[in-house]
């Protein structure tokens, strides 16, 4: 009952957030402590479970994108102390190390960088690649294994990395000083309970410093449906806790199991710190504003023509309070000072959680972990992604017209348009979905 009430409140709160696609001014935004997210939207094949903005990799398009993202970094600039940098996607390690270096170099002309993390497909992380990005200052890796079962991966259009390759990757990365996270998903199509628990045990034996067990998320843009309930996914994550504790892992939060305090968990950081996103469809949240860059065709056109446009909304104070509360619950421990500053409505929910035995003092109990799992899943699934979402954009028809016009010009190969390609442009740019992770 309590789960349903909290989830309904969250879903209703986030559904009221509306963006406008408009000209924006970055000069009026100052940052003191900030995270930075870089989105790389390229993939060799498009996984059916992934909701994030992506296109099929082509070298010509990648070269244009690198020029555009460097221009965006210099055009917008960054100020303040950088708390973390995440390079996500897509598949960031489809870029060469030298190209990752170009992006980091552009950022370093403005600020000092700290805690640089990078995601990637395990198949593209070779020994030579790891050595090169380590020299660039990357210190955290997250690799999406998702499942070890070939039938499951084939059903969601993802290439399989065998256990021997993952073991070699983890060993070499650890030898170089990286903190390594391996992602596993539960609730994928054609994935049984035994399949998931086998994956957990196998990766636990491989021994990365961190293992993240994500439940399947039902987000617009995902092209397959889960075959398990949220409750069943949670029960299997609880079973994973028992397995991984036997391999020496402790539970860092509701979905992350670790052997280190150097956690790679961008989802947690995004809830509580201002951050700037660079690249197509990247999120930014600074002060009272949330902005989302346009998708790839408009992003390239915007940078080529010197425009500064984005989806923009004013951050809803009630939603921010709930995000903060969700963050505290997600960690399974509540900071008393933060809780004291939250409004009475959330304190009332907390009192109900304590009364029901979900929270004891400021610690989430074993009983309460399902509430936290389901609440966190609802937060992620309820976030209003404006790209390709008419319900989240006030002037969606105007935005859609701009997008269609830009794609048509690209297809015609208009003169003086450095981003015009061949008729393949429709294939290159047309298969996008939701914004990037930040």
Secondary structure, 3 states (H helix, E strand, C coil): CHHHHHHHHHHHHHHCCCEEEEECCHHHCCCCEEEEEEEECEECCCCCCCCECCEECCHHHHHHHHHHHHHHHHHHCCCCEEEEEEEEECCHHHCCHHHHHHHHHHHHCCCCCCCEEEEECHHHCCHHHHHHHHHCCEEEEEEEEECCCHHHHHHCCCCCCCHHHHHHHHHHHHHCCCEEEEEEEECCCCCCHHHHHHHHHHHHHHCCCEEEEEECCCCCCCCCCCCCCHHHHHHHHHHHHHHHHHCCCEECCCCEEECCCCCCCHHHHHCCCCEEEECCCCEEEECCEEEECCCHHHHHHHHHCCCCEEEEEECCHHHHHHHHHHHHHHCCECCHHHHHHCCHHHHHHHHHHHHCCCEECCEECCCCHHHHHHHHHHHHHHCCCCCCCHHHECCHHHHHHHHHHHHHHHHHCCCCCCCCCCCCHHHHHCCCCECCCC
